[in-house]
Structures are given as C-alpha cells and as structure tokens.
C-alpha cells in the first residue's frame, strides 16, 4: 500500500474520531450529578437531548404544546411524540439508528401508564427518555436524580427495549437528536 493511501486512511480515521468526539454524547455522569442545581433542574428529557438548560424540560413545551395532565388523563406515546417532534427530534427506526449526518444521537421514549385512580392522582402516567452514548450503551437520568447507565435491576443498559424499566412498561420508539437544532424548555 502506498504512503498516500496510508495517509488518506489515517486522515479518515482522525476525521471519524473527531466527529464522534464532537457529536455523540459521552457517558459522563459527573457532568450531570456533581452540581446539585444541574441535577435538580434538568430531567431525563434534558439529559436525552444532552442540553443542560435548567428548565426541567417537557416535550413540546417550548412550542406551546401541553402534555395531558398526569393526574387527570392517561398520556400516550403519540402525545409525547408530538411534543418531541415539535421540539426538533426526529422519529426513527430503533435498529436503523441516526446515521452519521449532522451530529445526531439516538434517544428512546418509554411510558408508564396510569394504573390508578385518575381523580386522586395515586398512580399517574409518566414518560421517560434513554440516551445512546458514544460507547454504544444507553444511559438515563430519572427526574431530579442522578444520571446512570444502569437499569432497575442494576444492569448496564445495552438496549432500552429489553432493559428493566420498572413501571415504564410501554416502549414508544426511538428518535434522533441534533442538540444544535433542538429547542427544549
């Protein structure tokens, strides 16, 4: 192999590594967990989108879309998906991923159905986001708690479809996020 080809391949490898380094979130829980304000004011949607804006963001809120009230209705995958799409997330086939264009990374949406009394808000519906990190594994940040790469059984999350998600029994699907093109609040 000629030196020009070796140099070309080396340049391709360097460019690919730079892309991954710039675009795909790295699993760094300390960035989300070590500052109490960041941990308290950023949730699973902030974490999934890799945007720390201290708004405890809700899908669609930045674009005037209100999700169904957790106590008095039963939200669906479609409800949360509509808000996420309004914010700039793109629905994709989970197995296809996001490709290598424009700094996209993958997130997954799950729902906890309302299994209780809608009037008393005893067991309200909720949603949750998982993020695929640079290492190919998944992580998440449940509400105001710490970011982690472990599921409810303390196993590393290799696939949110098969992970122990606790009460989040409905798997809605996957989305691609380009954090420079997404607006969340």
Secondary structure by P-SEA (a helix, b strand, c coil): ccaaaaaaaaaaaaaaaaaaaacccccccccccccaaaaaaccaaaaaacccccccccccccccccccccccccccaaaaaaaaaaabbbbcccccccccccbbbbbbbbbbcccccccccccccbbbbbbbccccbbbbbcccccccccccccccccccccccccccccccbbbbbcccccccc
